[in-house]
Structure formats: structure tokens, C-alpha cells
Amino acid sequence: MLIIPLIVHWFVHIHHISYSHATNVENAGYSLTVENLRIERKFPPLEGTVNWKLLQKSREMFSPRHSHATCVFRCPHNPTRKCLWLTGGATQPYRTWNLNMEDRASDVWYSEDGSNWFKVKNITGDFLDGVGNFDAKIGSDVAPWYSRFGHSLDTLDVDGDGNDDFMVLMGGYEPTVSNDVWISPNGTVWNFVGYAPWPERAYHATFKMNGDVYIAGGTPLSNDVWKGRFAPDETSRSGYNMTWTQEVKDGDAAWAPRCAMCIISQIRKESIMTDSNETTVMEKNRLYLIGGYASWPREDPRWNGARTRNDVWTSIDGKSWSLVLPPEGKTTMPFVGRGWHSCITLHDEHDLTRGIRQAPHDTSSNELPAKMIIAGGAYTGEKNNNVVYDLEGYTDMFWSIDGSSWTKINYEEGMDESLWSSNEWSQVLIGDKVLHRGKWGHTMELLSTNDDLNMNGLIDDGAVSIELCTGTGSIPGRCVDFQVDERNVRSLFIIGGDTTGDGGPYVNDVFISQPGIMCEQNGETCSSLGKCGFGNVGCICKSEEFIGEYCEKIDETFTSNSFKVAPLSVALYGMVLILLITL
């Protein structure tokens, strides 16, 4: 097992105290708010739209932090609704209940909309000596588990009824790496299930399959995979027991030992041939491991430096992993190596095999599985003679449906104080300036929210019919009707994180996705040949002759009333139209 190099170890533990300036800024009353955030395009070469909106902070708000853990779980006040839940994280130093100074949190927060946050203040459970915060007041806002960061937080449906039974918190720095496991059915009661048989770790990855939770990798650098199964147990203090099975031994996985990666699940509909030579469609869960800080041991012939990577690996069972190759003609993935980034699968709430885009486009795309999205993160490490000691953060986002072909969503240019990105979540207040900074140690969650899409001042019950037209003024356009549910609008949330660069502080900002993330490709909206719809609609092309995710293709089978469109590129077709107009 390889210990993470000294410089990164130093960075993880010491980096937070280098932001005394950021603390002074907070104390001086400076904070990024909806009022002082101004979307100013310093470099507007492309037609763009809004991708993210900063949510107004509630009166009570979690402190700025990174390397916290979040999940989506039922709300305590309304079990029929889902809430965002946040636990722990690395913070600025603060004084704890026992008057010690600490830079790790042991608090629990939840929010139904990402804007109004509530701190759990009546926490009970297993306050055990030698296991956690045994001397904290029971029924206060301090959790029984030791304060930590770099841990994981998941939800599990043990009985298979379609509803998650509890949240499970595992591992992390407290301050040393740990292997304790805690569960909570409501965010208020936290029970200690026990110490897992897997070695202590932090910045690991977790994923779920068939009602089980899996844990993989982490620091100290490893590439083992373990499967955890929870079962009801009336004799247990927590009400459950856990059993763990090692699926992959450390050193045996095809991917290099690593930490700070992410593993996400994408459920696909795949056609298979039965024994009777009939074709049937089955759902198959496919896993993707993306990036992370990785290195083989130096004595291993595969060693090629310790650094953040941009490799992608896939598996259908968590045991056997294969490298996902870039598209033909490419030698590497389009995104640079990164760790401490966030990943998620953008799927329909009720059908996990489907994406959320509603706009009509070419038939083949309608059958594609849900998009996988990666956001931000940072680079550090060594390759040949090139050594980067600090974390260099990113302001970008990419999506893919197969792990091989990746599309960049945002546009960015410049550097340092001139850096600009169309991802608004990269904005941070430093002094009295709103600057763009790379972000790492944040989390990203997918939650169904309320949204007044028809702008009638109400959140309507049931399906609402809305017509969207692409025309402007006297110029005719294409009109399409949509049936939408204003109580079930799928939205992404980017929560907290650390911003890189000189003076870049920890943040407690929460950004919610806007329609632009469905329509923007490298900063351009719908290839300038369509209109970005509301909610999760995506691009509505100005004419049925334009198809594709971003209206970037021409339908060769389309025939208008006057002429048939030739199979030209969109750019060439536009030039022909201009020539015809001038003649």
C-alpha cells in the first residue's frame, strides 16, 4: 500500500491555514451574495446563456468548507420529499464545544431547495468513549462521530421497497484515516455499526449496486474494492449488522492505486439474444471510474509518476475493470487529469435509464442513456520532469454517455485575474472583486425541485402544457408543445468547495443548474440555430431540418416545401443562405 506523497499529504492537512486573508474577508463582512454577484462577460466571443444561479443564502448557513460529504435523502419534516444532506468537511479553525480549536466539522445540515438550510440541533445516538464525541452533549448540534473530512455519505435501500432506509457515513480523516461506519434513519439519530474490515482510508469512492454499498481506493493509495451488505438485526444497537466481502485485493485492480476519484453508475437498456434466438431488452448497471490522484508503487514496472489522471475505467460488477479508450483518432480524453472533482449521472427520477432532456431531436439520441457529468477538480503531481506542487483548479464541465466521447459544456479563457468561465459556480468574491477560480473538494447532487416554468406565479399540480416557439417578433419560428411537471424539475446543485489561486477561500456557496447546461456547447447556445428551452427542455431547433443535441446536424432526409436541404455542414449551409440573400 502506497502512502500519498508528502507534498499532497501536507497540502490536505495544512492548506486550509494559508487562507487567513480569506478569514479576514469574511470577518470584514464580504461574502458572495446574489446581490453582489454580477455576470459580466469580459470575453463574450460566443453566444451564451446562463448555466448556474447562485442561491440566496439562508440566515442559518453551514460554514465555508471543502471535502464534506453530501447525499439526497428524505426530508425530516416531510418524508414524501427529498432533501439535500451535508455532513462534516474541512473548515477554517473554530472553537468546539470542549474549547479545543479544530478545522474539521461534525455537524449535519439539510435543505429542500438548496437555499434554505437547517442545522440538525437535537442529535442523539451512540456517544461512545473511544469511538466518537462521547463527551459532547447529547441532543445538541454535535454528531457522535468524530469531526472529519474526506469521508463518504450514501443512502441504502436494504429492504428493496424502492425507498432508502438510512444514510451511511464511512471513513475520512478524523484527523487520521478511519474505517468506522455510522448509519442514520433520519439525520438526527446516528448509530455506530462498527469498524469495517477494510483498511482505514479517506478520499475514497463509493457506489451502490443491488442494495449493497461498495467502497474503492482512497488514501493511503490503494485500489482494492469491498462490498458491504447491511441486514436488519434486532440485537444490534443500530438495528442492523454489516458484512463486508473483498471483491478486489489491493494491487490487483487494473487501475492504478488512487484517491480523490469518483465512481458513478449508469443504468443502460441493452439488447441481448436469448437461448431461443429472440432479442430482449434488459437493464444493465454499468460503472465508470473517472480520474483521481494515482500512482503505482515506485518498485512496480508500471510506475509513471504520482499525479492526478484523466483515465476512465468501466465495470459491470465492480470486480473486473477495463480501460475506456478515447474516440478513434484521439490519444487521450479531452479533459485534463484531475482529482477532488464531482461526478453525477443526470437521469430521470422515475426511469434511471433515461436522461432528462425533453426537446425532440434525432431518433438515435432519443434512445441514449443518461448523461454522465464531471465538474471542476484540480491537478497536482509529477510527470517526467514536470512537477506541480499546488493544486491547480478547474472551472470546466464535461458530459458523456459512454465514457469515451466527452463534450465540453462551458467556455473559458484568460488566466489569473483575467480568467473567465461560463460556469457561474466558478465565481468567488476575493476582496471586493468577483473573480473566476477553479474549484475542488465541492460536491454535486441531483434533486427534483419546484419551478414556476409557465411563470404564472404558482407551482401547479400535475402536468402543465407549455408552448415554446423559436421565432422572434415578425420572424416565424418553430413551435413545440411540452408537458411538464413543475413539482419535479430535475436540478443539479454544486455545494461548497475550495477555490484555488492566490487568496481563493473556502466557500459555502450553493449553485443550482439553469437551462443553459442543457443547451451550451463550449459556450455557444444551440449552435446559434435554436432556442434554449426552460427547465430540462434543451435546444429547440429553429427548423426541423436541424437536429442533434445542439442543432449541430442537418437532417439529410428533411424536405421543406420549397427545396430539399443538401447534406452540408451547418456552417456551409449558413454561408449558402447568406449568398442567396445578398443576390
C-alpha positions in Angstrom: 0.0 0.0 0.0 1.5 3.3 -1.1 1.2 6.4 1.1 0.2 9.6 -0.7 3.4 11.7 -1.3 4.5 14.1 1.3 3.6 17.3 -0.6 0.0 16.2 -1.1 -0.2 15.0 2.4 1.0 18.4 3.6 -1.5 20.1 1.2 -4.5 18.2 2.5 -3.7 18.9 6.2 -2.1 22.3 6.1 -3.6 24.0 3.0 -6.5 25.5 5.0 -4.4 27.6 7.3 -2.9 29.5 4.4 -6.2 31.4 3.9 -6.0 33.8 6.8 -6.8 36.5 4.3 -10.0 34.8 3.4 -11.0 34.6 7.0 -10.4 38.3 7.4 -12.5 38.9 4.3 -15.4 37.0 6.0 -14.9 38.9 9.2 -15.0 42.2 7.3 -18.4 41.4 6.0 -17.5 40.3 2.5 -19.4 37.3 1.2 -20.5 36.3 -2.3 -24.3 37.0 -2.4 -27.0 37.2 -5.1 -26.9 40.9 -4.8 -23.1 41.5 -5.4 -22.7 38.7 -8.0 -22.8 40.2 -11.4 -22.5 38.1 -14.5 -20.1 40.2 -16.6 -18.7 38.6 -19.7 -15.2 40.0 -20.0 -14.7 37.8 -23.1 -18.0 37.4 -25.0 -16.9 35.9 -28.3 -19.7 33.3 -28.4 -23.5 33.4 -27.9 -24.1 32.0 -24.4 -26.7 31.6 -21.8 -26.9 31.2 -18.0 -25.8 27.8 -16.8 -25.8 28.2 -13.0 -27.6 30.5 -10.5 -26.2 31.4 -7.1 -28.8 30.7 -4.5 -29.6 33.2 -1.8 -28.1 32.1 1.5 -30.4 31.4 4.4 -30.0 33.2 7.7 -28.5 30.0 9.2 -25.9 28.5 6.9 -23.1 25.9 7.1 -19.6 27.4 7.4 -17.4 27.6 4.3 -15.7 24.2 3.7 -14.4 21.6 1.4 -14.1 17.8 1.3 -17.5 17.4 3.0 -20.0 14.7 2.1 -23.5 15.1 0.8 -26.4 12.9 -0.4 -30.1 13.1 -1.3 -32.4 11.5 1.4 -35.9 12.0 2.6 -36.7 15.3 4.4 -37.2 15.1 8.2 -40.3 17.3 8.1 -41.9 15.7 5.0 -40.8 12.1 4.3 -42.5 12.3 0.8 -40.0 14.9 -0.3 -36.2 14.5 -0.8 -33.7 16.9 0.8 -30.0 17.6 0.3 -28.0 16.4 3.3 -24.5 17.6 4.2 -22.1 16.3 6.8 -18.6 17.3 8.1 -15.9 18.8 6.0 -12.6 20.7 6.3 -13.2 24.2 7.7 -11.4 27.3 8.9 -10.3 26.7 12.5 -13.1 27.2 15.1 -13.6 26.5 18.8 -15.5 23.4 19.6 -17.9 22.6 22.5 -14.9 21.5 24.6 -13.0 24.7 23.9 -10.5 23.0 21.6 -9.5 24.5 18.2 -10.4 22.3 15.3 -10.5 22.5 11.5 -12.9 19.6 10.8 -16.7 19.6 11.2 -19.0 17.1 12.9 -22.3 18.9 12.0 -25.3 17.8 10.0 -27.4 20.0 7.7 -30.3 19.6 5.3 -32.2 21.6 2.7 -35.2 21.0 0.5 -34.3 23.6 -2.1 -30.5 24.3 -1.7 -31.2 27.8 -0.4 -32.8 27.4 3.0 -30.6 25.2 5.1 -31.3 23.8 8.6 -28.8 22.5 11.1 -29.8 19.4 13.0 -29.7 20.5 16.6 -31.1 17.6 18.5 -28.7 14.9 17.6 -28.8 11.6 19.5 -27.3 8.2 19.1 -24.1 6.4 20.1 -21.9 8.8 22.0 -19.3 6.2 22.9 -16.0 6.6 24.6 -13.1 5.8 22.2 -15.4 5.7 19.2 -16.6 9.3 18.8 -17.5 12.5 20.6 -18.5 10.7 23.8 -18.2 13.9 25.9 -20.4 16.1 23.7 -23.8 17.0 24.9 -26.5 14.5 23.7 -29.3 16.4 21.9 -27.0 19.2 20.7 -25.8 20.0 17.2 -22.7 17.8 17.5 -22.8 14.4 15.9 -21.4 11.4 17.9 -18.9 10.6 15.1 -15.6 12.3 15.2 -15.3 15.5 13.1 -13.9 14.6 9.7 -13.3 15.4 6.1 -12.7 13.2 3.0 -15.4 10.8 4.1 -18.4 9.4 2.2 -22.1 9.7 2.7 -24.5 7.3 0.9 -28.1 6.1 1.1 -29.2 2.5 1.1 -32.5 0.7 0.4 -32.0 -2.5 2.3 -35.5 -4.0 2.1 -35.8 -3.3 -1.6 -39.1 -1.4 -1.4 -37.8 1.5 -3.5 -37.2 3.8 -0.6 -33.9 4.4 1.1 -33.8 3.2 4.7 -30.9 5.1 6.0 -27.8 7.2 5.3 -24.4 5.5 5.8 -21.2 7.6 6.6 -17.8 5.9 6.3 -14.1 6.7 6.7 -12.4 10.0 6.3 -9.7 12.0 8.1 -10.5 12.4 11.8 -7.6 13.6 11.8 -6.0 10.2 10.9 -7.7 8.0 8.4 -10.5 5.8 9.7 -12.7 2.8 8.9 -15.7 3.4 11.1 -19.2 3.1 9.8 -22.3 5.0 11.0 -25.9 5.0 9.9 -28.9 7.3 10.4 -32.5 6.8 9.5 -33.4 10.4 9.8 -30.3 12.6 10.2 -31.0 13.0 13.9 -30.1 9.6 15.3 -26.6 8.3 14.4 -25.6 4.8 15.4 -22.2 3.2 15.2 -22.4 0.0 13.3 -18.8 -1.0 13.8 -15.3 -0.9 12.3 -15.2 -2.3 8.8 -12.6 -4.9 7.9 -11.2 -2.7 5.1 -8.1 -0.7 5.9 -8.6 2.9 7.2 -8.9 5.4 4.4 -10.1 8.8 3.2 -10.9 10.4 -0.2 -12.2 7.0 -1.3 -15.0 6.4 -3.8 -18.3 4.6 -3.1 -21.1 3.3 -5.3 -24.2 1.2 -5.0 -25.4 -2.0 -6.7 -28.3 -4.3 -5.9 -28.9 -2.9 -2.5 -25.2 -3.1 -1.4 -22.7 -0.4 -0.9 -19.1 -0.6 -2.3 -16.0 1.2 -1.3 -12.9 1.5 -3.5 -9.5 3.0 -3.3 -8.6 6.0 -1.1 -5.5 7.3 0.7 -3.2 5.7 1.6 -3.2 5.0 -2.1 -4.9 1.7 -2.8 -7.0 0.0 -5.5 -9.0 -2.5 -3.5 -12.8 -2.9 -3.8 -15.1 -4.0 -0.9 -18.8 -4.8 -0.9 -20.8 -4.1 2.2 -24.2 -5.6 2.9 -26.5 -4.5 5.7 -29.2 -6.6 7.2 -31.8 -6.0 10.0 -30.6 -7.1 13.4 -32.8 -6.5 16.4 -30.0 -7.4 18.8 -27.8 -4.6 17.4 -27.8 -1.1 18.8 -28.1 0.3 15.3 -30.8 -2.1 14.3 -28.5 -3.5 11.5 -25.4 -5.6 11.1 -23.0 -5.4 8.3 -20.8 -7.9 6.4 -18.1 -7.0 4.1 -16.6 -9.0 1.2 -13.4 -8.1 -0.6 -14.1 -8.1 -4.3 -10.7 -6.9 -5.5 -7.5 -7.2 -3.5 -5.2 -4.2 -3.1 -2.8 -4.2 -6.1 -5.0 -6.5 -8.2 -7.2 -3.9 -9.9 -6.3 -2.8 -13.5 -6.4 0.8 -12.5 -3.5 2.4 -10.5 -4.0 2.8 -6.8 -5.6 6.2 -6.2 -7.7 8.6 -4.2 -9.9 11.6 -4.9 -11.5 9.9 -7.9 -15.2 9.4 -8.4 -17.2 6.3 -9.4 -20.7 6.7 -10.9 -23.4 4.3 -12.0 -25.2 4.5 -15.3 -28.1 2.1 -15.9 -28.5 1.2 -19.6 -31.1 -0.6 -21.7 -29.2 -3.2 -23.7 -30.4 -5.8 -26.2 -29.4 -9.4 -25.7 -30.1 -12.6 -27.5 -32.0 -15.3 -25.6 -31.5 -19.0 -25.9 -34.4 -19.2 -28.2 -32.7 -16.7 -30.6 -35.1 -13.9 -29.6 -33.9 -10.4 -28.8 -34.9 -8.9 -25.5 -34.1 -5.7 -23.7 -32.6 -5.8 -20.2 -31.4 -3.1 -17.8 -27.7 -3.3 -17.0 -25.8 -1.3 -14.4 -22.5 0.0 -15.8 -19.9 1.7 -13.5 -17.4 4.3 -14.5 -14.3 5.3 -12.5 -13.1 8.8 -13.5 -9.7 10.4 -12.7 -8.2 10.8 -9.3 -4.7 11.1 -7.8 -3.0 7.9 -8.7 0.4 6.1 -8.6 1.7 2.6 -8.8 4.4 1.8 -6.2 7.8 3.0 -7.3 9.1 -0.5 -7.5 6.3 -1.5 -9.8 7.2 -1.6 -13.5 4.0 0.3 -14.3 5.1 3.3 -12.2 5.0 6.5 -14.3 4.7 9.2 -11.6 2.2 10.2 -9.0 -0.3 12.7 -10.3 -4.0 13.3 -11.0 -5.2 11.4 -14.0 -7.8 11.7 -16.8 -8.3 8.0 -17.4 -11.7 6.3 -17.4 -12.4 2.7 -16.4 -15.7 0.7 -16.6 -17.1 -2.4 -14.9 -20.5 -4.2 -14.7 -19.8 -5.9 -11.4 -17.2 -3.9 -9.5 -14.7 -6.7 -9.9 -13.4 -6.7 -13.5 -12.4 -3.3 -14.8 -11.4 -2.3 -18.4 -9.9 0.9 -19.7 -12.3 3.1 -21.7 -10.4 4.2 -24.8 -10.8 7.7 -26.3 -12.7 8.1 -29.6 -10.9 6.9 -32.8 -8.1 9.2 -33.8 -7.7 10.6 -30.2 -4.9 9.5 -27.8 -6.4 10.9 -24.6 -9.6 12.2 -23.0 -10.4 15.8 -23.8 -10.4 16.8 -20.1 -7.1 17.1 -18.3 -6.1 15.0 -15.3 -7.9 15.9 -12.1 -8.9 14.8 -8.6 -11.2 16.1 -6.0 -13.8 16.7 -8.7 -17.5 15.9 -8.7 -19.4 13.5 -10.9 -23.0 12.6 -11.3 -25.4 10.8 -13.7 -28.2 13.1 -15.0 -31.1 10.7 -15.0 -34.9 10.8 -14.8 -36.2 10.4 -11.3 -38.6 7.5 -12.2 -36.7 5.9 -15.0 -33.0 5.7 -14.3 -32.2 4.5 -17.8 -33.4 7.8 -19.3 -31.9 11.2 -19.5 -33.9 14.4 -18.6 -33.7 16.3 -21.9 -37.2 16.8 -23.3 -36.6 18.6 -26.7 -37.2 16.5 -29.9 -34.1 15.6 -31.8 -32.8 12.8 -33.9 -34.2 9.3 -33.2 -30.9 7.7 -32.2 -30.3 10.3 -29.5 -33.8 9.6 -28.0 -32.6 6.2 -27.1 -29.3 7.2 -25.5 -28.8 6.6 -21.8 -28.5 9.4 -19.2 -25.5 11.7 -19.4 -22.6 11.5 -17.0 -21.2 14.8 -15.9 -17.9 15.8 -14.3 -17.3 19.3 -12.8 -14.2 21.1 -11.6 -11.5 19.4 -9.6 -7.8 20.1 -9.5 -4.4 18.9 -10.8 -1.3 18.1 -8.9 1.7 15.7 -9.2 4.6 14.8 -11.4 5.1 13.6 -15.0 8.6 13.2 -16.2 10.4 16.5 -15.2 7.2 18.5 -14.8 6.2 18.7 -11.1 3.2 20.7 -9.9 3.2 21.1 -6.1 0.0 23.1 -5.5 -3.5 22.2 -6.6 -4.4 23.9 -9.9 -8.2 24.1 -10.0 -10.6 23.9 -13.0 -13.7 25.8 -13.9 -14.9 23.4 -16.6 -17.7 20.8 -17.1 -17.9 17.8 -19.5 -20.6 15.2 -20.3 -20.6 11.8 -21.9 -23.0 8.9 -22.5 -20.4 6.2 -23.0 -17.3 7.4 -21.0 -15.3 7.7 -24.3 -16.7 10.8 -26.2 -16.8 13.8 -23.9 -18.5 17.2 -24.8 -17.3 20.3 -23.0 -20.2 22.4 -21.8 -18.7 25.7 -20.8 -16.4 28.3 -22.4 -13.4 29.7 -20.7 -10.4 31.8 -21.4 -7.8 34.0 -19.8 -5.9 33.2 -16.6 -5.3 34.5 -13.1 -7.4 37.7 -12.5 -8.5 37.6 -16.2 -9.8 34.1 -16.0 -13.4 33.8 -17.2 -15.7 30.8 -17.4 -19.4 30.5 -18.4 -19.8 28.2 -15.4 -21.1 30.7 -12.9 -20.2 28.4 -10.0 -16.6 29.3 -10.6 -17.3 32.9 -9.3 -15.9 33.9 -5.9 -15.6 37.1 -4.1 -12.0 38.0 -3.2 -11.6 41.3 -1.5 -14.2 43.4 -3.4 -13.8 41.7 -6.7 -15.9 38.8 -8.2 -13.3 36.6 -9.9 -13.4 33.2 -11.5 -11.4 30.4 -9.7 -11.1 26.7 -10.1 -12.9 24.7 -7.5 -12.2 21.4 -5.8 -13.5 19.5 -2.8 -17.1 20.5 -3.7 -20.0 18.1 -4.1 -22.6 17.8 -6.8 -26.1 16.4 -6.3 -29.2 15.8 -8.4 -32.6 16.8 -6.8 -36.1 17.3 -8.0 -37.2 20.8 -7.2 -40.2 23.1 -7.7 -40.0 25.6 -10.6 -42.6 28.0 -12.0 -41.9 27.1 -15.6 -45.0 28.8 -17.1 -44.4 31.9 -15.0 -47.9 32.2 -13.7 -46.7 32.9 -10.1 -47.8 29.4 -8.9 -46.3 25.9 -8.7 -49.0 23.9 -10.5 -50.1 20.4 -9.6 -50.0 17.8 -12.3 -48.9 18.1 -15.9 -48.8 21.6 -17.3 -48.8 22.3 -21.1 -46.4 25.0 -22.3 -45.8 26.0 -25.9 -42.3 27.1 -26.8 -41.6 29.0 -30.1 -38.3 29.8 -31.6 -39.5 32.8 -33.6 -38.8 36.4 -32.6 -41.0 39.4 -33.4 -42.4 39.1 -37.0 -39.9 36.3 -37.9 -41.8 33.0 -37.8 -40.3 30.1 -36.0 -41.0 26.6 -34.9 -43.4 25.9 -32.0 -43.4 22.8 -29.9 -45.7 21.8 -27.0 -44.3 20.3 -23.8 -46.0 18.6 -20.9 -44.0 19.5 -17.7 -44.3 18.8 -14.0 -43.5 22.0 -12.1 -43.1 19.9 -8.9 -40.5 17.6 -10.4 -37.8 19.7 -12.2 -34.5 17.9 -12.1 -31.8 20.3 -11.0 -28.1 19.9 -10.2 -26.6 21.6 -7.1 -22.9 22.4 -6.6 -22.2 22.8 -2.9 -19.2 24.4 -1.2 -15.6 23.7 -2.0 -12.2 25.3 -2.0 -11.2 27.8 -4.7 -7.7 27.8 -6.0 -5.4 30.7 -6.8 -4.0 33.5 -4.6 -6.5 34.3 -1.9 -9.0 31.8 -3.1 -11.1 31.0 0.0 -13.2 28.1 1.2 -16.8 28.8 0.2 -20.3 27.8 1.3 -22.0 28.9 -1.9 -24.7 26.7 -3.4 -25.4 27.0 -7.1 -28.4 25.5 -8.9 -28.3 24.5 -12.6 -30.1 26.6 -15.2 -31.4 25.6 -18.6 -28.1 26.6 -20.2 -26.3 23.4 -19.1 -28.7 21.6 -21.5 -28.0 23.9 -24.4 -24.4 25.1 -24.2 -21.5 23.6 -26.0 -18.2 25.2 -25.4 -20.0 28.5 -24.7 -22.3 28.6 -27.7 -26.1 28.1 -27.3 -27.8 25.6 -29.6 -25.2 26.3 -32.3 -26.9 29.6 -32.9 -29.6 27.6 -34.7 -32.1 27.1 -32.0 -33.5 28.4 -28.7 -32.8 27.2 -25.3 -35.9 26.0 -23.6 -37.0 26.2 -20.0 -36.3 23.7 -17.3 -34.8 20.5 -18.8 -36.1 21.0 -22.3 -32.8 21.6 -24.0 -32.4 23.1 -27.5 -35.4 23.7 -29.8 -34.0 23.9 -33.3 -35.4 26.8 -35.4 -36.4 24.3 -38.2 -36.9 20.6 -38.3 -34.0 20.4 -40.8 -31.6 20.9 -37.9 -31.3 18.0 -35.4 -28.9 16.8 -32.7 -28.3 17.8 -29.1 -27.3 21.3 -30.1 -29.0 21.6 -33.5 -25.5 21.0 -34.8 -26.5 18.5 -37.5 -28.6 18.7 -40.7 -31.3 16.0 -41.3 -30.5 14.7 -44.8 -34.0 13.3 -45.1 -35.7 16.6 -44.4 -37.6 18.1 -47.3 -39.1 21.6 -47.0 -42.0 23.0 -49.1 -39.6 24.6 -51.5 -36.4 22.6 -51.6 -34.5 19.7 -50.1 -31.6 20.5 -47.8 -28.3 19.2 -49.1 -26.1 17.3 -46.7 -23.9 20.2 -46.0 -22.3 21.2 -42.7 -24.3 23.7 -40.6 -21.6 26.3 -41.2 -21.5 25.8 -45.0 -25.3 25.8 -45.2 -25.3 29.2 -43.4 -22.9 30.6 -45.9 -25.1 29.5 -48.8 -28.1 31.2 -47.2 -26.1 34.4 -46.9 -25.1 34.3 -50.6 -28.7 33.7 -51.6 -29.9 36.7 -49.6 -27.2 39.0 -51.0 -28.1 38.0 -54.6 
